[in-house]
Amino acid sequence: MAQRFESPEAKAGVSANGKTSRSAIFRRFIVAAGLATLLAMPAQAGIPAPYAPIVIQPVGAPARAEFDLTAVLVRARRENKWLYVYLGASDCPYCRKYEAFLEKNAIELVPHFSKYIVVDLRSSLSVTTDALFIRIADTSRPYVEFQKSIGDERTRTVVYPSVWLLDGKPKPLMQMPAGTGTFQTVAEQLEILRLEQ
Amino acid sequence: MRITILTRRRLFLAAIVAWLGLSAPGAIAQVGGLPTNVKHTDSSPEWELLREKLFPGRSIESAASMVQLVVPLRAAYGASVPVRIVSRLPQREGLYVKRITLLVDKNPSPVAAVLELTPELGQADFETRLRVDEYSHIRVISELSNGELHTDSRYVKVSGGCSAPPNRDQLHNIGKTLLKIPEGIKAHEPTAVDVQVVHPNDTGFEMNQISLLYIPAHFVRSIKVSYAGRPLFDAELDFSISENPAFRFNFVPGAGGELKAEVVDSKEGRYGTTLRIP
């Protein structure tokens, strides 16, 4: 098999006359753009740390992804706070967008989250409507039944990302939209936090 | 061609600018650049055109004294935005709401419904659900029997309502019409009635994900409801009404009779039902 040998200079993208080759510059361009994009993304999937999220990982895989809200509801009642429950997926671009928005505007937004306990449910796109369960105390309900039980209209299919605003019972503080696309500006996120109908 | 250090710097700068350009919009404007700071009472270019076309040269009172529109700022789904029209005028002979026009400014077909009403309703309140395709005003224009026009509007932040797929698991029941009295009969008083038609109300904007062809429009075009042989309302409708079109309205039960709903869709499908009122 023929082998291709490259000099150290060629590997570094430097030609014999000491100039950097175009392909090397293109590679650096791609690397620089990639690095810049990575820097702009949250360090990892999920609600950024400044919001002090309580992360809840699912149990019951692979048959189901069950999220237990029992402890956060107890805490909400004890502290007389509301819950800002975020359902994100590790492989969902729209989730990364919302999380990046939260991260970018954390200084402005975090103080307005003070009456909420932020809860971060970590899921993945493979967890579809039938496989998603919410547990409260002894009762575990599939997504659609859970939604019906609390009077949430979003019963059709699970959408990533989703947000619930709940009191300690839990009952929705207001009907939320499917997805987060309608509150990815600071002004609109504040509308949501203020429960503006 | 030689690439100089200056060119390399420009390329790097271009990378940074490209990155900034890609990441910035989400933070300063809604997805797609939709306007976010619009007042409920604002006009829109679409409304100005519609107003001239539907009500040429007529003045429209917008003080919300005679009609009120109740719509959430955001709904669970753009394909099913709950809308309530509240009339401040009792529906009586002499002066009553004669016509209600329901508009969604930015929808591909903005005239969602035109309802011709009679005093037999007792109270000209209506509830229904609308498809809303993008951030838009929803407007109601209430025309009284003396010719006055009154309006109210709400700005809603939802999108995608006209291309969202309807539930298709009831196609074998298409046209099935239901009449219900949800809160019991109140003799000689306005009594709420629900009329609902099982129908996908296809908009023509939904793409079949397998064939990649658009599913043709097929929607409920009219619903006429009468009681004891006297008309309550005639509704001319469009695909801006959500799938399984539904209306809550009132009538005044008297000596008994039959509630009757007659439905026609855009393919001339004719459906209907009756409900005996004691």
HADDOCK unambig.tbl for C-alpha pairs under 7 A between the chains (distance, minus, plus):
assign (segid A and resid 22 and name CA) (segid B and resid 3 and name CA) 6.87 0.50 0.50
assign (segid A and resid 25 and name CA) (segid B and resid 8 and name CA) 6.89 0.50 0.50
assign (segid A and resid 29 and name CA) (segid B and resid 11 and name CA) 6.72 0.50 0.50
assign (segid A and resid 29 and name CA) (segid B and resid 12 and name CA) 6.05 0.50 0.50
assign (segid A and resid 29 and name CA) (segid B and resid 15 and name CA) 6.57 0.50 0.50
assign (segid A and resid 32 and name CA) (segid B and resid 15 and name CA) 6.95 0.50 0.50
assign (segid A and resid 33 and name CA) (segid B and resid 15 and name CA) 5.30 0.50 0.50
assign (segid A and resid 33 and name CA) (segid B and resid 16 and name CA) 6.71 0.50 0.50
assign (segid A and resid 33 and name CA) (segid B and resid 19 and name CA) 6.64 0.50 0.50
assign (segid A and resid 36 and name CA) (segid B and resid 19 and name CA) 6.71 0.50 0.50
assign (segid A and resid 37 and name CA) (segid B and resid 19 and name CA) 6.40 0.50 0.50
assign (segid A and resid 101 and name CA) (segid B and resid 26 and name CA) 6.93 0.50 0.50
assign (segid A and resid 101 and name CA) (segid B and resid 27 and name CA) 6.17 0.50 0.50
assign (segid A and resid 153 and name CA) (segid B and resid 76 and name CA) 6.19 0.50 0.50
assign (segid A and resid 154 and name CA) (segid B and resid 76 and name CA) 5.77 0.50 0.50
assign (segid A and resid 175 and name CA) (segid B and resid 75 and name CA) 6.84 0.50 0.50
assign (segid A and resid 175 and name CA) (segid B and resid 76 and name CA) 6.57 0.50 0.50
assign (segid A and resid 176 and name CA) (segid B and resid 74 and name CA) 7.00 0.50 0.50
assign (segid A and resid 176 and name CA) (segid B and resid 75 and name CA) 6.61 0.50 0.50
assign (segid A and resid 176 and name CA) (segid B and resid 76 and name CA) 5.72 0.50 0.50
assign (segid A and resid 177 and name CA) (segid B and resid 74 and name CA) 6.07 0.50 0.50
assign (segid A and resid 177 and name CA) (segid B and resid 75 and name CA) 5.26 0.50 0.50
assign (segid A and resid 177 and name CA) (segid B and resid 76 and name CA) 3.92 0.50 0.50
assign (segid A and resid 177 and name CA) (segid B and resid 77 and name CA) 6.19 0.50 0.50
assign (segid A and resid 178 and name CA) (segid B and resid 76 and name CA) 5.39 0.50 0.50
assign (segid A and resid 178 and name CA) (segid B and resid 77 and name CA) 6.14 0.50 0.50
assign (segid A and resid 181 and name CA) (segid B and resid 31 and name CA) 6.57 0.50 0.50
assign (segid A and resid 182 and name CA) (segid B and resid 30 and name CA) 6.84 0.50 0.50
assign (segid A and resid 182 and name CA) (segid B and resid 157 and name CA) 6.41 0.50 0.50
assign (segid A and resid 182 and name CA) (segid B and resid 158 and name CA) 6.79 0.50 0.50
assign (segid A and resid 184 and name CA) (segid B and resid 26 and name CA) 6.45 0.50 0.50
assign (segid A and resid 184 and name CA) (segid B and resid 27 and name CA) 6.77 0.50 0.50
assign (segid A and resid 184 and name CA) (segid B and resid 30 and name CA) 6.33 0.50 0.50
assign (segid A and resid 185 and name CA) (segid B and resid 26 and name CA) 6.91 0.50 0.50
assign (segid A and resid 185 and name CA) (segid B and resid 27 and name CA) 5.49 0.50 0.50
assign (segid A and resid 185 and name CA) (segid B and resid 28 and name CA) 6.18 0.50 0.50
assign (segid A and resid 185 and name CA) (segid B and resid 29 and name CA) 6.19 0.50 0.50
assign (segid A and resid 185 and name CA) (segid B and resid 30 and name CA) 6.26 0.50 0.50
assign (segid A and resid 197 and name CA) (segid B and resid 72 and name CA) 5.29 0.50 0.50
assign (segid A and resid 197 and name CA) (segid B and resid 73 and name CA) 4.96 0.50 0.50
assign (segid A and resid 197 and name CA) (segid B and resid 74 and name CA) 6.94 0.50 0.50
